[in-house]
Each structure stands twice: as C-alpha cells, then as structure tokens.
Amino acid sequence: MLVLALLGAAPAFAADVLPLTAAQKKNLGIATVATATQTASPALTYTARVTLPPASVRVIAAAGAGLVTHVHVQAGDTVKRGAPLVTLSMAGLAEAQNALTQARLRSQLAASNAARDEKLFSEGLIAESRLRATRSEAQSARANLTAAQAALTMLGTGKLAGSAITLTAPIAGVVTESVAGPGQRVDAGMALVKVADLSNLALEIPLSTAQARQVAIGQSVKVADSEASGRVTALLPQLSASQSVLARASLRDPQGLLRPGQSVQVAVAGVQSARTVAVPAAALVWKINVPYVFVETPQGFVPTRVQLVRQNASQAEVDGLAAGSRVAVKGVSALKAQWLGE
C-alpha cells in the first residue's frame, strides 16, 4: 500500500521510466551507486576451504608385524627429512640382516673367483668348462644377494639396530597424525604416522552451477587478509551432495598462516575486459530469467537490460551499462513492483 501511495496507481504494463521525487526516494529507502569501467574483470569473492593435496602428504607404515618400542613424535611436531618417527622391534629383522651380510660375502667371493678364472683362462691355464662353472656360481650369488636385499627391504626401510628399526620422515613437514603408542603391536601395512608439507596447500571452492560458469582453469586466486595466493587448477565435472560444483586451486602461503580445514574468503580474478562494469549483486532484478538494473536518470529510474558476465553473493560483473551510470542498490523491490505493475 505504501508503494502505491507514493508512486501512484500501478500501470497495467511494464514502464519505460519510473519517475520518483527526492521525497519518494527517501521514503522508499532507495539508494544508488555509480558504476565504473573495468580494465580487467573484478575479482569476485567466494568462501573456500583450505585442504592438503595428496601429493603433500606421506604415510609412514609398518612393513611387517612388530612391537612399537618408542614413538619419537606427536601430532603438531615439525620434523626434518630423515628425522626418527617410530621405533619397532620386529622378529626376523636380525636374521634378515645376517642373511644379507652372508649373501653379500658370498657374492663378493664368487665375483673374485670369477675374475681370477677369467685371467687363468686367458692364459690357457684352465679349461673353459671350469670358467663356465665359476661364472654360473657368480651369477647365482648375485641373484641370492638381490633376494636377500629385497627380503630385508620388505621388513621396512629406516635405521636398523639388531632386531629394531626406526622409521624416518621421508620429507620435511609437520606431523598431522600419530596413531602408534609404546607397547602397541602393529601389523604389516598399518599406518603409524602422517607427515604433511604445509608449504604446499590447496583450496576447495564450492560454487553454484551459475558461478561455475564464471570461473575457469588458470584464473588467479587471492586469500583475503593474507599474502597467500594460487590459481584454479580444476573444476570437478560432477555435482556434490549439496548440488554445488567444486573448484580446486593451488595455494602458496608464504606467511604460514593457513591451516588445513580452515574456512577462508578468496577472490577469483577475471579475465581482461574493456566493456564490463562491476555492480553490487543487490542491484540485479530478474524478468523471465533476464537480468536488469534500475539506472537513475533526471527523469527517473530506467529498467535497463544487462548481460551478466559473472556473479557471486555480493558482486556482479555486467555488460551493457555506461561508465558512471548510477544504479539502485536499495529499494530495488519497490522499483520492480512499480515496473511490473505488481
């Protein structure tokens, strides 16, 4: 009723100009902002989540059944590459080391015998059959050495001391998970510690299907209130359970302020454009799925059709407006009702 009283009887058709006095504008709470030509598409902001890409995480697992005798780290510790993580006592580890030592000695002896017989055969002092037998023994010894090395490797890689093995960090980073405890028995393949390189993070940005059309691989991403930045690396083809499109972006955080799982605001920069302008998303009105804005003129407000380039919850980038145009951003619903005769 207030809208009709201020604006007069509603027309039966969409008006080309909606005349308003200064008093009517004030009473309806109508406010405007000026647009400006962009030399580049403005960066639109989205809510994102900081994640750890799989390539930044290493899992340290037990290569065989054993007993945890010492845990050197806990979650949150910063470690260097090669730092001790967990010490295990493993049955058969000492035997495997001894077998490797014996195999190495036999291989060295067989190689020495083969070299000696090669020289004797070249001087015509031994028969060819003896040389062939010596060569065969050397080959067999090398094969046994390889098998012994593989058997020891299957029990684990790290610092060996008798029947104990200390698993070490394969990369420098931060311990994100440590599940082993002293006295705990573990099975082969059981994950004991996770180490992550927090200097190489990633972002997951959930987008609506409309927003996803405004984001492309390669666009730069900037985290608000931070020096962290990156680029869009992928747009997942399938929708999530919440019917959103997930965009992934690389992320470098030189200040080290971000943590996996953290929610942040990010700005995704657009491509170069000489015709588009940025307006608040609140300025947009829709008529049969076509976007319009109300442009202020001396005669009143003119519903002006625009082409939507990109949009998020707070901003929109549009084509079809002159630089310096003033558009309504408050009281828009009252203008729309008068325009459409609602």
C-alpha positions in Angstrom: 0.0 0.0 0.0 2.8 2.4 0.8 4.4 1.8 -2.6 1.2 2.5 -4.4 0.5 5.6 -2.3 4.0 7.0 -3.1 4.2 6.1 -6.7 0.6 6.4 -7.8 -1.7 3.9 -9.4 0.3 0.9 -10.8 0.2 0.7 -14.6 -1.0 -2.5 -16.4 2.2 -2.8 -18.3 6.0 -2.5 -17.6 7.0 1.1 -17.5 10.0 2.5 -19.5 10.7 5.2 -16.9 9.8 5.2 -13.2 9.5 8.9 -12.1 10.3 9.5 -8.4 10.7 12.7 -6.4 13.5 13.1 -3.9 11.0 12.6 -1.1 9.7 9.4 -2.6 13.2 8.0 -3.0 13.9 8.8 0.7 10.7 7.3 2.0 11.3 4.1 0.0 14.9 3.8 1.1 16.2 3.9 -2.4 20.0 4.3 -2.7 22.2 4.3 -5.7 25.9 3.7 -6.5 27.9 4.7 -9.6 29.5 2.2 -11.9 32.9 2.4 -13.5 34.5 0.8 -16.5 36.9 -2.1 -15.5 40.2 -2.5 -17.3 40.1 -6.1 -16.0 37.2 -8.1 -14.7 36.8 -7.5 -10.9 37.8 -10.3 -8.6 34.7 -11.9 -7.1 34.8 -13.3 -3.6 33.8 -16.8 -2.5 34.0 -19.0 0.6 36.7 -21.7 0.3 38.3 -24.4 2.5 42.0 -24.9 2.8 43.0 -28.5 2.1 46.1 -30.7 1.9 46.6 -32.1 -1.6 47.5 -35.8 -1.7 51.0 -35.0 -3.1 51.8 -33.1 0.1 51.2 -36.0 2.5 53.4 -39.0 3.3 52.2 -42.0 5.2 54.7 -44.0 7.3 53.5 -47.6 7.8 54.8 -50.8 9.3 56.3 -53.0 6.6 55.9 -56.0 8.9 54.4 -57.2 12.1 56.2 -55.8 15.2 56.0 -54.1 18.6 56.2 -50.3 19.0 59.1 -49.6 21.4 59.5 -45.8 21.0 57.4 -43.0 19.5 59.7 -40.1 18.7 57.0 -37.5 17.6 53.4 -36.5 18.2 50.8 -34.6 16.1 51.9 -31.0 15.6 55.6 -31.6 15.7 57.8 -30.1 12.9 60.3 -32.6 11.5 63.1 -32.6 9.1 63.7 -35.2 6.4 65.3 -38.2 7.9 64.1 -37.4 11.5 63.2 -40.5 13.6 59.5 -41.1 13.9 58.7 -44.6 15.3 61.0 -47.5 16.5 59.7 -51.0 16.1 61.0 -54.3 17.3 60.5 -56.9 14.6 61.0 -60.6 14.8 63.2 -61.8 12.0 64.9 -58.5 11.4 68.2 -59.6 12.8 68.0 -62.8 10.8 67.3 -60.9 7.6 70.3 -58.6 8.2 72.5 -61.6 8.8 71.2 -63.3 5.7 72.0 -60.2 3.7 75.5 -60.0 5.1 76.2 -63.6 4.3 74.8 -63.2 0.8 77.0 -60.1 0.2 80.1 -62.0 1.3 79.3 -65.0 -0.9 78.7 -62.7 -3.9 82.0 -60.9 -3.3 83.8 -64.2 -3.1 82.1 -65.6 -6.2 82.9 -62.4 -8.1 86.6 -62.6 -7.1 86.8 -66.3 -8.2 85.2 -65.4 -11.5 87.7 -62.6 -12.1 90.6 -65.0 -11.2 89.4 -67.7 -13.6 88.9 -65.2 -16.4 92.6 -64.3 -16.1 93.7 -68.0 -15.9 91.5 -68.9 -18.9 93.0 -66.1 -21.0 96.5 -67.5 -20.1 95.4 -71.0 -21.2 95.8 -72.5 -17.7 92.3 -73.8 -17.1 89.6 -75.4 -19.2 86.6 -73.5 -20.5 84.2 -75.7 -18.5 85.7 -74.5 -15.2 85.3 -70.9 -16.3 81.6 -71.5 -17.2 81.1 -73.1 -13.8 82.7 -70.2 -12.0 80.6 -67.7 -14.0 77.5 -69.6 -13.1 78.4 -69.5 -9.4 78.9 -65.7 -9.5 75.5 -65.2 -11.2 73.8 -67.4 -8.6 75.5 -65.5 -5.8 74.4 -62.1 -7.2 70.8 -63.4 -7.5 70.9 -64.5 -3.9 72.2 -61.1 -2.8 69.3 -59.4 -4.6 66.8 -61.7 -3.0 68.3 -61.0 0.5 68.2 -57.3 -0.1 64.5 -57.5 -1.2 63.7 -59.6 1.9 65.2 -57.0 4.2 63.5 -54.1 2.4 60.1 -55.8 2.8 60.6 -55.6 6.6 61.0 -51.9 6.4 63.3 -49.0 5.5 64.9 -46.9 8.1 67.7 -47.0 10.7 68.5 -50.6 11.7 69.9 -51.8 15.0 69.7 -55.5 15.6 66.1 -56.5 15.7 64.9 -52.9 15.9 64.1 -50.5 13.0 63.5 -46.8 13.4 61.2 -45.4 10.6 62.2 -41.9 9.5 60.5 -39.0 7.9 60.6 -39.1 4.1 60.0 -35.4 3.8 60.3 -32.3 5.9 57.0 -31.1 7.3 54.6 -31.3 10.2 53.3 -34.5 11.8 49.5 -34.4 11.3 48.7 -37.8 12.8 50.5 -40.3 15.1 48.4 -43.3 15.9 51.1 -45.6 17.4 51.8 -45.9 21.1 54.7 -47.6 23.0 53.8 -51.3 23.7 51.4 -51.5 20.8 51.6 -54.4 18.4 51.1 -53.5 14.7 50.5 -55.4 11.6 52.2 -55.1 8.2 50.8 -52.2 6.3 49.4 -50.4 9.3 49.7 -46.6 9.1 51.6 -45.2 12.0 52.4 -41.6 11.2 51.4 -39.0 8.7 53.7 -36.1 7.7 52.5 -33.2 5.6 54.3 -30.4 3.7 52.2 -27.4 4.8 54.0 -25.1 2.3 52.1 -26.8 -0.5 48.4 -26.4 0.3 45.2 -26.3 -1.9 41.8 -24.7 -1.9 38.3 -26.2 -2.4 35.8 -23.6 -3.6 32.1 -24.8 -3.7 30.2 -22.9 -6.5 26.7 -22.9 -7.7 26.3 -24.0 -11.3 25.9 -20.4 -12.4 29.0 -19.3 -10.5 30.9 -22.2 -12.0 30.3 -20.8 -15.5 32.2 -17.7 -14.4 35.3 -19.5 -13.2 37.9 -21.0 -15.5 41.1 -23.0 -15.0 44.1 -20.7 -14.7 42.4 -17.8 -13.1 44.3 -16.4 -10.1 43.0 -16.7 -6.6 43.9 -14.4 -3.6 43.1 -15.2 0.0 41.6 -12.3 1.9 43.7 -10.7 4.7 46.7 -12.8 3.6 49.6 -13.0 1.2 48.5 -16.5 0.2 47.6 -16.9 -3.5 47.3 -19.5 -6.2 45.4 -20.5 -9.4 42.4 -22.5 -10.3 43.5 -26.0 -11.3 40.3 -27.9 -11.8 36.5 -27.8 -11.9 35.1 -31.1 -10.9 32.6 -32.4 -13.6 30.1 -33.9 -11.1 27.9 -32.1 -8.6 28.4 -32.6 -4.8 25.6 -33.8 -2.5 24.7 -30.1 -2.0 24.4 -29.6 -5.7 27.5 -27.4 -6.0 30.4 -27.5 -8.4 33.8 -27.9 -6.6 36.6 -25.8 -7.9 40.2 -26.7 -6.8 43.0 -24.3 -6.7 46.7 -24.4 -5.8 47.8 -22.4 -2.9 51.1 -20.9 -1.7 51.1 -19.5 1.9 54.5 -17.6 2.4 53.4 -16.4 5.8 52.4 -19.8 7.0 49.1 -18.5 8.5 46.7 -21.0 6.9 45.8 -24.5 8.2 44.1 -27.5 6.5 40.4 -27.3 7.2 40.3 -23.6 7.6 37.5 -21.6 6.0 38.6 -18.5 4.2 37.3 -15.9 1.8 39.0 -15.9 -1.6 38.9 -13.5 -4.6 38.9 -15.1 -8.0 40.2 -12.7 -10.6 38.6 -12.4 -14.0 39.9 -12.1 -17.5 40.7 -8.8 -19.2 37.7 -6.9 -20.3 37.2 -3.3 -21.5 33.4 -3.1 -21.5 32.2 -4.6 -18.3 31.4 -2.9 -15.0 31.0 -4.1 -11.5 27.8 -3.6 -9.6 26.6 -4.9 -6.2 24.6 -8.1 -6.7 21.7 -6.4 -4.9 21.3 -4.2 -8.0 20.1 -7.0 -10.2 16.5 -7.8 -10.8 15.1 -10.5 -13.0 12.3 -10.6 -15.5 11.7 -14.0 -17.1 15.3 -15.1 -16.3 16.7 -11.9 -17.9 18.8 -9.6 -15.7 18.0 -5.9 -15.4 19.2 -2.9 -13.2 17.4 0.3 -12.5 19.5 3.2 -13.9 18.9 6.6 -12.3 18.3 9.5 -14.8 16.9 13.0 -14.4 13.5 11.7 -15.5 13.5 8.8 -13.0 14.7 5.2 -12.9 15.0 3.3 -16.2 14.9 -0.5 -16.2 17.9 -1.4 -18.2 18.7 -4.9 -19.5 22.3 -6.1 -18.9 24.4 -9.1 -19.8 25.6 -10.9 -16.7 29.2 -11.9 -17.0 30.0 -13.2 -13.5 28.3 -13.0 -10.1 28.7 -14.2 -6.5 26.7 -13.4 -3.4 27.9 -9.8 -3.1 29.1 -8.7 -6.5 28.2 -8.9 -10.2 30.1 -8.1 -13.4 27.8 -7.0 -16.2 27.9 -5.7 -19.8 25.5 -3.1 -21.2 26.0 -0.2 -18.8 27.9 3.1 -19.5 30.6 4.0 -17.1 29.4 6.4 -14.4 25.8 5.2 -14.5 24.1 5.2 -11.2 22.1 2.1 -10.3 19.7 1.4 -7.5 21.0 -1.0 -4.8 18.4 -0.4 -2.1 14.7 -0.2 -2.5 15.0 -2.3 -5.6 12.0 -4.5 -4.8 9.7 -1.4 -4.7 11.0 -0.3 -8.1 10.5 -3.7 -9.5 6.9 -3.8 -8.2 6.1 -0.5 -9.9 7.8 -1.5 -13.1 6.0 -4.8 -13.4 2.7 -3.5 -12.0 2.7 -5.9 -9.2 
